[in-house]
């Protein structure tokens, strides 16, 4: 559903407001019960120690636990202009994220330009496969942003030991109360400012591979936690 479709409907506007109003306190309450197992936090710390602002790269289906982990750190997230993007954006704002509107399929060029201006003083969160998928197939926006700003990509993945899975295209994961959530942050990836089309494709492939490694690391952390 596009911006024009949902925003013209009073019912849809009410639904967006209700989902955001209920979703934030529920997610905040759930998150307060989770136990985190984190690998690779030193990569985030090293990036910030160098005065850089990472382009956080994740899959759309892990946006809810990620929002809880990275809350109130001055991060700006890219949010699509459709119905789902609006309620997600409102929840993210309650967690202290800034929002740039747009997506790789609608309004994306404007949002990316906004992020280029913003990233000089803030980290940026980018769901690589949003807003409509295919799930876990990376779109080029984050790589382009890294090239345009000189700031590194920081791939990461979250995985819960026990969770609910939404019946959405991205299979959004909602960790259950009192579960363990693994977070794996991978080493930064730098995209040269003079990268050509082939180099950008290679960077995108490397980014997907890094996220696959992060998923494997999450599973290792969770298996260790159960021993």
N, C-alpha and C positions, 0 to 999 in steps of 0.2 A: 504494500500500500504506500503510495507516494505521499509527499508532503501535502500536495493539494487535496488528495483524496481524504486523508484522515483529519486534517485540520479544518476541513469544511463541514465535518460532522460533529454535532454537539455531543452525540453519544461517544464517539471516539475520543474527543477531547476530555470527557469525563473519565473514560477508561484510563487514559494516559495518566491523569492526575491521581486516580485511585491506585493504580499499580505502583507509581512512584511513592505515594504517601504510605502505602502499606509495605512496599518492598524494602525501603531503607531500614525501618526499625527491625523488621524481621531478620534481614541480613546482618545488621549490626549485632543483634542478640545472638544469632547463630555463631557469628564470628568470634564472639567473646568466649565461646566454649571450645573452640578448636585448639589443637596442639599443632604447632608448626615444626616441621623438620626441614631445614634450609641448607642447601648446598650452593656454594658459589657467591655468597654475599660479598666476598672480597672483591669481586669484579665490579660490582656497583660502587663500592667504597673507593676503589682505585680510580674509576672514571670521574667521580665527583672530586676526589683529591686533586686531580689534574685540572680542575676547573671546567670540565666538559659537562655537557648535559645530554644524557643518553636518550636514544630513540628506543623505548621499550617495545619489544616485538613479541606478540603472543597470538594464540589462536582465539577466535571469538568465543568459543565454548567455555573458556576459562576466565572470562571477564569478571565474574562475580567474586570468586575467592581472591583474584588479583586486586580488585578494587579494595578489598578489606586489608590486604597486606600492604599496599602502597598508598594508603589513605593519608591525606594531609601532608604531602611532601612537595606541594607546589607543582604537581605534574598536570600537564594539559592533555586531554584525551580527544581523539577525533571521533565524532559521533555522526552517524548518518541522519538524514532528514526524514526518514520514514517513521512509521508508527513505533516499531520496536526501538529504533534509535532514539526517539524522543523520551520514552520512559527510562531507558538505560542512562541517557544523558542526565536526566533529573536525579536519578539515584547517585550517579557519579558526583554530581555537584554537591549533594549532601555529604559525600565522603571527602569533600575538599578538593576535587579535581576542577580545573578549568576545562572549558569545552570549546572545540573548534568544530563548526558545523559543516557537514559534507561527507562524501564517501567516494570510493573509487568508481562508483557507477552514477552518482548524481551529486552535483555540487562539489565534487572532489577537488577540482583545480583551485577553486576559491579557498577551500579549507586548507589545502596544502600551502598555498601562498600565505595564509594566515599563520600556519604553523611555522613556516620559515621565519617569519617576523618574530614569533613568540619564542622559538627554541633557543634564542640567544641567552635567555635568562631562566628557562624552565626545561625540565625533562618533558618528553612527549610519549604518550602511550598510544600504540597503533595495533589494532586487531587486523592481522594480515589478510584474513580471508573474509572480512566483512564487506558490505552488510548482508549479502545474500549467498555467499559461497561461490563456488563449491567449498565445502568444509575442508579445512586444512590444506588448501591450495593457495599459496601466497600470491597476493597481488603486488604490483611493483611500487606502491606509494611509499612505503617505509624506506625502501632502498633509494628511491629518488630523493626523499627528504634527507637521508644521511649524506648523499652526494652534495646536495644543495647547501647544507649547513656545515659540513665537515665534522659533525658529531657522530659518535659511533652507534651502531645498532647494538642493543643489548637483548639477545633472545632469552626467554625464560618460559617455563612451563609449570603449571600447578596440577596436582593430582590428589584426590581425596581417597582415603582408605574406604570410606563408606559415603555414598552420595545418592541424591536423586538426579535423574537425567530428564531434562525437558524434551518434549516431542517437537523440537524445532530443528531447522535445517542444520544448526551447528551443534546439536545435542548438548546444550548448555548444562554444565555440571553445578549442582548446588550441594556442597558438603553437608552431611547430616550433623546434628548436635553431638558434641564431644568426640568427634572423629579426629584423626590425624590428617593434616594436609601437608603434602610434600611440595617444596618449592625448589626448583633447580634453575639457577642463573648461569648462563654460559659466558665464556670469554667474549669480549666485544669484537665486533666486525666493523672494519673501516672501509668506506667506499670512497675512492679517490674523486676529487672534484672534476678531474678530466676523464672520468670513466666513460667509455663509449657504450653503445648498445650491447655489444657482446660482453663487456665487463659487468654491466648491470645485470644481464641474465645470469652470469656466473655468480654474482653476489646474491641473487635471489635463490639460486640453487644451494649455495653455501648456507644461507639463512634457514632454509627448510631442513637441511641436514643437521644444523645445530639444534633446531627445535626437536627433531627426532631423538637426538642425543639427550636433550633435556628430559624428554618423556621417559627414556630408559633410566636416567638417573633418578627420577621421581619414583619409579617402580622399585629401584634398588633401595632407596631410602625407606619406602613403605614396607618392603619385605624385611629389612633389618629391624624396623620398629616392632614387627610382630614376633621376632625371635625371643 
